[in-house]
């Protein structure tokens, strides 16, 4: 996070808060929350970082990119469900003696 912050001329905490609150469109902040841990992971996309710094990426472009990615992710989730269903049908039932 320090390199990105230095590149943009802001603090690392500003990068973190901006990404968590969808105010800094340079990548993705993912909240990982389960019953054992609560953490964040960040994926910076170099092209978006550069475009953001030089004002070459509008919010509309960012929204279109994110909409396309969400569509792709949704389609993969559906394929995953279908595959798991198909695989579960191929499992032989356990016979109890």
N, CA, C and O atoms as CSV, one atom per row, in Angstrom:
chain,resi,resn,atom,element,x,y,z
A,1,UNK,N,N,0.813,-1.189,0.000
A,1,UNK,CA,C,0.000,0.000,0.000
A,1,UNK,C,C,0.865,1.265,0.000
A,1,UNK,O,O,0.437,2.310,-0.490
A,2,UNK,N,N,2.051,1.173,0.536
A,2,UNK,CA,C,2.933,2.343,0.614
A,2,UNK,C,C,3.325,2.848,-0.774
A,2,UNK,O,O,3.360,4.056,-1.007
A,3,UNK,N,N,3.616,1.940,-1.684
A,3,UNK,CA,C,4.033,2.338,-3.033
A,3,UNK,C,C,2.894,3.078,-3.736
A,3,UNK,O,O,3.118,4.124,-4.345
A,4,UNK,N,N,1.687,2.547,-3.657
A,4,UNK,CA,C,0.538,3.185,-4.284
A,4,UNK,C,C,0.268,4.550,-3.660
A,4,UNK,O,O,-0.034,5.515,-4.362
A,5,UNK,N,N,0.380,4.622,-2.336
A,5,UNK,CA,C,0.163,5.890,-1.635
A,5,UNK,C,C,1.188,6.933,-2.067
A,5,UNK,O,O,0.834,8.078,-2.346
A,6,UNK,N,N,2.458,6.537,-2.122
A,6,UNK,CA,C,3.509,7.459,-2.571
A,6,UNK,C,C,3.242,7.914,-4.008
A,6,UNK,O,O,3.411,9.090,-4.328
A,7,UNK,N,N,2.834,7.001,-4.856
A,7,UNK,CA,C,2.564,7.316,-6.260
A,7,UNK,C,C,1.450,8.362,-6.383
A,7,UNK,O,O,1.519,9.261,-7.221
A,8,UNK,N,N,0.417,8.227,-5.528
A,8,UNK,CA,C,-0.708,9.153,-5.577
A,8,UNK,C,C,-0.482,10.404,-4.730
A,8,UNK,O,O,-1.231,11.374,-4.846
A,9,UNK,N,N,0.547,10.387,-3.881
A,9,UNK,CA,C,0.817,11.534,-3.016
A,9,UNK,C,C,-0.123,11.639,-1.832
A,9,UNK,O,O,-0.416,12.736,-1.358
A,10,UNK,N,N,-0.595,10.495,-1.353
A,10,UNK,CA,C,-1.477,10.457,-0.186
A,10,UNK,C,C,-0.951,9.421,0.794
A,10,UNK,O,O,0.007,8.708,0.497
A,11,UNK,N,N,-1.571,9.339,1.946
A,11,UNK,CA,C,-1.117,8.376,2.954
A,11,UNK,C,C,-1.648,6.982,2.639
A,11,UNK,O,O,-2.667,6.842,1.963
A,12,UNK,N,N,-0.952,5.941,3.133
A,12,UNK,CA,C,-1.460,4.579,2.946
A,12,UNK,C,C,-2.859,4.404,3.539
A,12,UNK,O,O,-3.678,3.667,2.990
A,13,UNK,N,N,-3.136,5.082,4.661
A,13,UNK,CA,C,-4.460,4.964,5.277
A,13,UNK,C,C,-5.528,5.578,4.367
A,13,UNK,O,O,-6.650,5.076,4.314
A,14,UNK,N,N,-5.197,6.651,3.656
A,14,UNK,CA,C,-6.152,7.256,2.717
A,14,UNK,C,C,-6.455,6.286,1.576
A,14,UNK,O,O,-7.595,6.211,1.118
A,15,UNK,N,N,-5.454,5.549,1.117
A,15,UNK,CA,C,-5.674,4.543,0.074
A,15,UNK,C,C,-6.610,3.463,0.603
A,15,UNK,O,O,-7.565,3.079,-0.071
A,16,UNK,N,N,-6.338,2.978,1.796
A,16,UNK,CA,C,-7.145,1.909,2.397
A,16,UNK,C,C,-8.591,2.357,2.571
A,16,UNK,O,O,-9.514,1.656,2.157
A,17,UNK,N,N,-8.789,3.514,3.179
A,17,UNK,CA,C,-10.147,4.007,3.430
A,17,UNK,C,C,-10.860,4.296,2.107
A,17,UNK,O,O,-12.041,3.984,1.954
A,18,UNK,N,N,-10.140,4.892,1.157
A,18,UNK,CA,C,-10.740,5.177,-0.144
A,18,UNK,C,C,-11.190,3.924,-0.862
A,18,UNK,O,O,-12.264,3.901,-1.462
A,19,UNK,N,N,-10.371,2.874,-0.805
A,19,UNK,CA,C,-10.741,1.620,-1.469
A,19,UNK,C,C,-11.875,0.914,-0.741
A,19,UNK,O,O,-12.785,0.381,-1.378
A,20,UNK,N,N,-11.829,0.905,0.577
A,20,UNK,CA,C,-12.893,0.233,1.351
A,20,UNK,C,C,-14.250,0.878,1.123
A,20,UNK,O,O,-15.274,0.195,1.147
A,21,UNK,N,N,-14.267,2.183,0.904
A,21,UNK,CA,C,-15.519,2.918,0.744
A,21,UNK,C,C,-15.867,3.200,-0.715
A,21,UNK,O,O,-16.735,4.025,-1.000
A,22,UNK,N,N,-15.194,2.519,-1.633
A,22,UNK,CA,C,-15.440,2.667,-3.076
A,22,UNK,C,C,-15.290,4.107,-3.551
A,22,UNK,O,O,-16.013,4.554,-4.441
A,23,UNK,N,N,-14.347,4.827,-2.952
A,23,UNK,CA,C,-14.089,6.203,-3.349
A,23,UNK,C,C,-12.822,6.335,-4.176
A,23,UNK,O,O,-12.587,7.373,-4.795
A,24,UNK,N,N,-12.016,5.306,-4.190
A,24,UNK,CA,C,-10.746,5.318,-4.908
A,24,UNK,C,C,-10.754,4.149,-5.894
A,24,UNK,O,O,-10.458,3.017,-5.513
A,25,UNK,N,N,-11.091,4.417,-7.162
A,25,UNK,CA,C,-11.301,3.331,-8.136
A,25,UNK,C,C,-10.005,2.807,-8.761
A,25,UNK,O,O,-9.840,2.829,-9.981
A,26,UNK,N,N,-9.095,2.339,-7.915
A,26,UNK,CA,C,-7.809,1.844,-8.423
A,26,UNK,C,C,-7.680,0.338,-8.292
A,26,UNK,O,O,-6.632,-0.227,-8.606
A,27,UNK,N,N,-8.721,-0.306,-7.837
A,27,UNK,CA,C,-8.680,-1.744,-7.628
A,27,UNK,C,C,-9.864,-2.170,-6.784
A,27,UNK,O,O,-10.930,-1.556,-6.825
A,28,UNK,N,N,-9.662,-3.233,-6.017
A,28,UNK,CA,C,-10.744,-3.805,-5.229
A,28,UNK,C,C,-10.314,-4.021,-3.785
A,28,UNK,O,O,-9.195,-4.458,-3.516
A,29,UNK,N,N,-11.214,-3.711,-2.863
A,29,UNK,CA,C,-11.025,-4.023,-1.453
A,29,UNK,C,C,-12.083,-5.071,-1.110
A,29,UNK,O,O,-13.277,-4.844,-1.304
A,30,UNK,N,N,-11.639,-6.207,-0.606
A,30,UNK,CA,C,-12.556,-7.301,-0.301
A,30,UNK,C,C,-12.540,-7.555,1.200
A,30,UNK,O,O,-11.489,-7.778,1.802
A,31,UNK,N,N,-13.731,-7.516,1.787
A,31,UNK,CA,C,-13.863,-7.767,3.221
A,31,UNK,C,C,-14.022,-9.267,3.437
A,31,UNK,O,O,-14.999,-9.870,2.992
A,32,UNK,N,N,-13.060,-9.852,4.118
A,32,UNK,CA,C,-13.072,-11.287,4.409
A,32,UNK,C,C,-13.538,-11.447,5.850
A,32,UNK,O,O,-12.828,-11.110,6.798
A,33,UNK,N,N,-14.738,-11.964,5.984
A,33,UNK,CA,C,-15.308,-12.060,7.319
A,33,UNK,C,C,-15.889,-13.452,7.520
A,33,UNK,O,O,-16.747,-13.899,6.758
A,34,UNK,N,N,-15.418,-14.116,8.538
A,34,UNK,CA,C,-16.022,-15.379,8.928
A,34,UNK,C,C,-16.010,-15.437,10.445
A,34,UNK,O,O,-15.652,-14.459,11.103
A,35,UNK,N,N,-16.394,-16.566,11.000
A,35,UNK,CA,C,-16.519,-16.614,12.458
A,35,UNK,C,C,-15.177,-16.627,13.178
A,35,UNK,O,O,-15.129,-16.445,14.394
A,36,UNK,N,N,-14.077,-16.842,12.440
A,36,UNK,CA,C,-12.761,-16.890,13.068
A,36,UNK,C,C,-11.914,-15.647,12.822
A,36,UNK,O,O,-10.996,-15.361,13.590
A,37,UNK,N,N,-12.215,-14.906,11.757
A,37,UNK,CA,C,-11.374,-13.749,11.456
A,37,UNK,C,C,-12.171,-12.668,10.743
A,37,UNK,O,O,-13.257,-12.909,10.214
A,38,UNK,N,N,-11.607,-11.490,10.746
A,38,UNK,CA,C,-12.196,-10.335,10.080
A,38,UNK,C,C,-11.033,-9.549,9.489
A,38,UNK,O,O,-10.272,-8.922,10.226
A,39,UNK,N,N,-10.886,-9.577,8.165
A,39,UNK,CA,C,-9.746,-8.909,7.543
A,39,UNK,C,C,-10.147,-8.343,6.192
A,39,UNK,O,O,-11.241,-8.600,5.689
A,40,UNK,N,N,-9.243,-7.571,5.620
A,40,UNK,CA,C,-9.439,-6.996,4.296
A,40,UNK,C,C,-8.282,-7.407,3.407
A,40,UNK,O,O,-7.148,-7.541,3.868
A,41,UNK,N,N,-8.571,-7.603,2.143
A,41,UNK,CA,C,-7.504,-7.816,1.163
A,41,UNK,C,C,-7.726,-6.816,0.030
A,41,UNK,O,O,-8.851,-6.407,-0.259
A,42,UNK,N,N,-6.621,-6.440,-0.597
A,42,UNK,CA,C,-6.659,-5.390,-1.615
A,42,UNK,C,C,-5.996,-5.876,-2.886
A,42,UNK,O,O,-4.951,-6.526,-2.852
A,43,UNK,N,N,-6.618,-5.553,-4.004
A,43,UNK,CA,C,-6.055,-5.857,-5.310
A,43,UNK,C,C,-5.970,-4.550,-6.073
A,43,UNK,O,O,-6.993,-3.983,-6.456
A,44,UNK,N,N,-4.755,-4.068,-6.295
A,44,UNK,CA,C,-4.535,-2.841,-7.049
A,44,UNK,C,C,-4.309,-3.219,-8.508
A,44,UNK,O,O,-3.530,-4.124,-8.806
A,45,UNK,N,N,-4.984,-2.534,-9.404
A,45,UNK,CA,C,-4.814,-2.761,-10.836
A,45,UNK,C,C,-3.997,-1.592,-11.380
A,45,UNK,O,O,-4.446,-0.446,-11.372
A,46,UNK,N,N,-2.797,-1.901,-11.848
A,46,UNK,CA,C,-1.838,-0.867,-12.260
A,46,UNK,C,C,-2.433,0.107,-13.272
A,46,UNK,O,O,-2.248,1.317,-13.147
A,47,UNK,N,N,-3.136,-0.403,-14.258
A,47,UNK,CA,C,-3.708,0.460,-15.289
A,47,UNK,C,C,-4.706,1.445,-14.698
A,47,UNK,O,O,-4.765,2.604,-15.109
A,48,UNK,N,N,-5.492,0.975,-13.729
A,48,UNK,CA,C,-6.475,1.854,-13.088
A,48,UNK,C,C,-5.789,2.880,-12.199
A,48,UNK,O,O,-6.230,4.026,-12.111
A,49,UNK,N,N,-4.714,2.471,-11.541
A,49,UNK,CA,C,-3.951,3.397,-10.691
A,49,UNK,C,C,-3.381,4.534,-11.530
A,49,UNK,O,O,-3.493,5.704,-11.162
A,50,UNK,N,N,-2.773,4.187,-12.652
A,50,UNK,CA,C,-2.179,5.192,-13.545
A,50,UNK,C,C,-3.270,6.082,-14.136
A,50,UNK,O,O,-3.136,7.305,-14.154
A,51,UNK,N,N,-4.347,5.468,-14.618
A,51,UNK,CA,C,-5.443,6.239,-15.217
A,51,UNK,C,C,-6.058,7.189,-14.200
A,51,UNK,O,O,-6.383,8.328,-14.533
A,52,UNK,N,N,-6.220,6.729,-12.963
A,52,UNK,CA,C,-6.791,7.579,-11.915
A,52,UNK,C,C,-5.876,8.773,-11.633
A,52,UNK,O,O,-6.348,9.904,-11.520
A,53,UNK,N,N,-4.591,8.525,-11.521
A,53,UNK,CA,C,-3.650,9.606,-11.226
A,53,UNK,C,C,-3.679,10.685,-12.297
A,53,UNK,O,O,-3.604,11.873,-11.984
A,54,UNK,N,N,-3.786,10.288,-13.537
A,54,UNK,CA,C,-3.752,11.243,-14.635
A,54,UNK,C,C,-5.133,11.664,-15.133
A,54,UNK,O,O,-5.247,12.307,-16.176
A,55,UNK,N,N,-6.182,11.302,-14.389
A,55,UNK,CA,C,-7.528,11.746,-14.719
A,55,UNK,C,C,-8.075,11.201,-16.020
A,55,UNK,O,O,-8.903,11.844,-16.664
A,56,UNK,N,N,-7.622,10.023,-16.413
A,56,UNK,CA,C,-8.047,9.447,-17.689
A,56,UNK,C,C,-9.166,8.424,-17.532
A,56,UNK,O,O,-9.598,7.815,-18.511
A,57,UNK,N,N,-9.633,8.236,-16.304
A,57,UNK,CA,C,-10.678,7.248,-16.090
A,57,UNK,C,C,-11.844,7.917,-15.384
A,57,UNK,O,O,-11.720,8.368,-14.246
A,58,UNK,N,N,-12.967,7.976,-16.065
A,58,UNK,CA,C,-14.146,8.586,-15.466
A,58,UNK,C,C,-14.858,7.570,-14.580
A,58,UNK,O,O,-14.619,6.367,-14.677
A,59,UNK,N,N,-15.720,8.064,-13.732
A,59,UNK,CA,C,-16.492,7.188,-12.853
A,59,UNK,C,C,-17.408,6.287,-13.669
A,59,UNK,O,O,-17.661,5.147,-13.277
A,60,UNK,N,N,-17.906,6.781,-14.795
A,60,UNK,CA,C,-18.763,5.964,-15.664
A,60,UNK,C,C,-17.975,4.776,-16.205
A,60,UNK,O,O,-18.487,3.657,-16.235
A,61,UNK,N,N,-16.725,5.007,-16.637
A,61,UNK,CA,C,-15.894,3.908,-17.124
A,61,UNK,C,C,-15.658,2.888,-16.022
A,61,UNK,O,O,-15.729,1.683,-16.261
A,62,UNK,N,N,-15.381,3.361,-14.831
A,62,UNK,CA,C,-15.148,2.467,-13.688
A,62,UNK,C,C,-16.400,1.641,-13.419
A,62,UNK,O,O,-16.313,0.431,-13.213
A,63,UNK,N,N,-17.562,2.288,-13.421
A,63,UNK,CA,C,-18.807,1.563,-13.168
A,63,UNK,C,C,-19.067,0.518,-14.251
A,63,UNK,O,O,-19.531,-0.581,-13.950
A,64,UNK,N,N,-18.774,0.848,-15.498
A,64,UNK,CA,C,-18.964,-0.118,-16.578
A,64,UNK,C,C,-18.024,-1.314,-16.434
A,64,UNK,O,O,-18.425,-2.455,-16.663
A,65,UNK,N,N,-16.782,-1.051,-16.055
A,65,UNK,CA,C,-15.818,-2.131,-15.830
A,65,UNK,C,C,-16.308,-3.027,-14.705
A,65,UNK,O,O,-16.303,-4.251,-14.834
A,66,UNK,N,N,-16.734,-2.414,-13.592
A,66,UNK,CA,C,-17.183,-3.195,-12.439
A,66,UNK,C,C,-18.459,-3.966,-12.754
A,66,UNK,O,O,-18.633,-5.091,-12.285
A,67,UNK,N,N,-19.358,-3.369,-13.548
A,67,UNK,CA,C,-20.581,-4.071,-13.941
A,67,UNK,C,C,-20.236,-5.305,-14.775
A,67,UNK,O,O,-20.807,-6.376,-14.574
A,68,UNK,N,N,-19.311,-5.150,-15.700
A,68,UNK,CA,C,-18.887,-6.284,-16.531
A,68,UNK,C,C,-18.245,-7.368,-15.680
A,68,UNK,O,O,-18.523,-8.552,-15.871
A,69,UNK,N,N,-17.393,-6.977,-14.747
A,69,UNK,CA,C,-16.756,-7.958,-13.865
A,69,UNK,C,C,-17.792,-8.672,-13.002
A,69,UNK,O,O,-17.700,-9.883,-12.803
A,70,UNK,N,N,-18.774,-7.936,-12.490
A,70,UNK,CA,C,-19.820,-8.561,-11.682
A,70,UNK,C,C,-20.623,-9.559,-12.499
A,70,UNK,O,O,-21.008,-10.609,-11.985
A,71,UNK,N,N,-20.882,-9.247,-13.766
A,71,UNK,CA,C,-21.597,-10.170,-14.642
A,71,UNK,C,C,-20.783,-11.451,-14.846
A,71,UNK,O,O,-21.316,-12.558,-14.765
A,72,UNK,N,N,-19.493,-11.282,-15.110
A,72,UNK,CA,C,-18.615,-12.441,-15.303
A,72,UNK,C,C,-18.565,-13.295,-14.046
A,72,UNK,O,O,-18.664,-14.520,-14.121
A,73,UNK,N,N,-18.413,-12.655,-12.892
A,73,UNK,CA,C,-18.358,-13.384,-11.621
A,73,UNK,C,C,-19.661,-14.133,-11.393
A,73,UNK,O,O,-19.647,-15.289,-10.972
A,74,UNK,N,N,-20.775,-13.491,-11.664
A,74,UNK,CA,C,-22.083,-14.129,-11.496
A,74,UNK,C,C,-22.211,-15.360,-12.394
A,74,UNK,O,O,-22.716,-16.399,-11.968
A,75,UNK,N,N,-21.753,-15.236,-13.630
A,75,UNK,CA,C,-21.823,-16.370,-14.552
A,75,UNK,C,C,-20.939,-17.520,-14.077
A,75,UNK,O,O,-21.324,-18.684,-14.187
A,76,UNK,N,N,-19.761,-17.201,-13.553
A,76,UNK,CA,C,-18.894,-18.247,-13.024
A,76,UNK,C,C,-19.519,-18.918,-11.804
A,76,UNK,O,O,-19.401,-20.132,-11.638
A,77,UNK,N,N,-20.175,-18.145,-10.959
A,77,UNK,CA,C,-20.839,-18.726,-9.782
A,77,UNK,C,C,-21.935,-19.702,-10.213
A,77,UNK,O,O,-22.090,-20.771,-9.623
A,78,UNK,N,N,-22.691,-19.327,-11.246
A,78,UNK,CA,C,-23.730,-20.221,-11.758
A,78,UNK,C,C,-23.123,-21.502,-12.324
A,78,UNK,O,O,-23.635,-22.595,-12.084
A,79,UNK,N,N,-22.025,-21.365,-13.078
A,79,UNK,CA,C,-21.356,-22.554,-13.624
A,79,UNK,C,C,-20.834,-23.440,-12.505
A,79,UNK,O,O,-20.889,-24.666,-12.601
A,80,UNK,N,N,-20.329,-22.825,-11.446
A,80,UNK,CA,C,-19.819,-23.580,-10.298
A,80,UNK,C,C,-20.948,-24.374,-9.646
A,80,UNK,O,O,-20.773,-25.547,-9.314
A,81,UNK,N,N,-22.108,-23.735,-9.461
A,81,UNK,CA,C,-23.256,-24.430,-8.873
A,81,UNK,C,C,-23.678,-25.605,-9.756
A,81,UNK,O,O,-23.941,-26.704,-9.266
A,82,UNK,N,N,-23.739,-25.354,-11.073
A,82,UNK,CA,C,-24.123,-26.423,-12.002
A,82,UNK,C,C,-23.135,-27.581,-11.945
A,82,UNK,O,O,-23.536,-28.745,-11.931
A,83,UNK,N,N,-21.851,-27.263,-11.912
A,83,UNK,CA,C,-20.820,-28.301,-11.859
A,83,UNK,C,C,-20.914,-29.095,-10.561
A,83,UNK,O,O,-20.815,-30.322,-10.577
A,84,UNK,N,N,-21.102,-28.415,-9.452
A,84,UNK,CA,C,-21.239,-29.121,-8.173
A,84,UNK,C,C,-22.472,-30.019,-8.183
A,84,UNK,O,O,-22.435,-31.121,-7.635
A,85,UNK,N,N,-23.559,-29.565,-8.795
A,85,UNK,CA,C,-24.763,-30.379,-8.886
A,85,UNK,C,C,-24.511,-31.628,-9.728
A,85,UNK,O,O,-24.892,-32.736,-9.351
A,86,UNK,N,N,-23.860,-31.427,-10.877
A,86,UNK,CA,C,-23.542,-32.564,-11.758
A,86,UNK,C,C,-22.631,-33.559,-11.047
A,86,UNK,O,O,-22.849,-34.768,-11.122
A,87,UNK,N,N,-21.624,-33.056,-10.367
A,87,UNK,CA,C,-20.694,-33.934,-9.653
A,87,UNK,C,C,-21.397,-34.676,-8.522
A,87,UNK,O,O,-21.099,-35.843,-8.268
A,88,UNK,N,N,-22.319,-34.018,-7.848
A,88,UNK,CA,C,-23.024,-34.680,-6.734
A,88,UNK,C,C,-23.921,-35.795,-7.250
A,88,UNK,O,O,-24.162,-36.765,-6.532
A,89,UNK,N,N,-24.420,-35.682,-8.476
A,89,UNK,CA,C,-25.260,-36.741,-9.036
A,89,UNK,C,C,-24.447,-37.978,-9.393
A,89,UNK,O,O,-24.999,-39.076,-9.454
A,90,UNK,N,N,-23.173,-37.827,-9.624
A,90,UNK,CA,C,-22.315,-38.944,-10.033
A,90,UNK,C,C,-21.749,-39.717,-8.858
A,90,UNK,O,O,-21.058,-40.717,-9.050
A,91,UNK,N,N,-22.031,-39.272,-7.651
A,91,UNK,CA,C,-21.515,-39.953,-6.466
A,91,UNK,C,C,-22.445,-41.101,-6.106
A,91,UNK,O,O,-23.661,-40.934,-6.009
A,92,UNK,N,N,-21.846,-42.266,-5.911
A,92,UNK,CA,C,-22.622,-43.441,-5.519
A,92,UNK,C,C,-23.105,-43.256,-4.080
A,92,UNK,O,O,-22.340,-42.829,-3.215
A,93,UNK,N,N,-24.365,-43.575,-3.828
A,93,UNK,CA,C,-24.864,-43.466,-2.436
A,93,UNK,C,C,-24.171,-44.513,-1.552
A,93,UNK,O,O,-23.856,-45.618,-1.994
A,94,UNK,N,N,-23.953,-44.141,-0.328
A,94,UNK,CA,C,-23.332,-45.042,0.641
A,94,UNK,C,C,-24.411,-45.998,1.139
A,94,UNK,O,O,-25.485,-45.585,1.577
A,95,UNK,N,N,-24.093,-47.285,1.058
A,95,UNK,CA,C,-25.054,-48.285,1.515
A,95,UNK,C,C,-24.690,-48.691,2.926
A,95,UNK,O,O,-23.553,-49.068,3.210
A,96,UNK,N,N,-25.672,-48.607,3.803
A,96,UNK,CA,C,-25.460,-49.007,5.193
A,96,UNK,C,C,-25.797,-50.482,5.357
A,96,UNK,O,O,-26.811,-50.949,4.837
A,97,UNK,N,N,-24.964,-51.208,6.069
A,97,UNK,CA,C,-25.160,-52.632,6.243
A,97,UNK,C,C,-26.204,-52.919,7.301
A,97,UNK,O,O,-26.498,-54.081,7.579
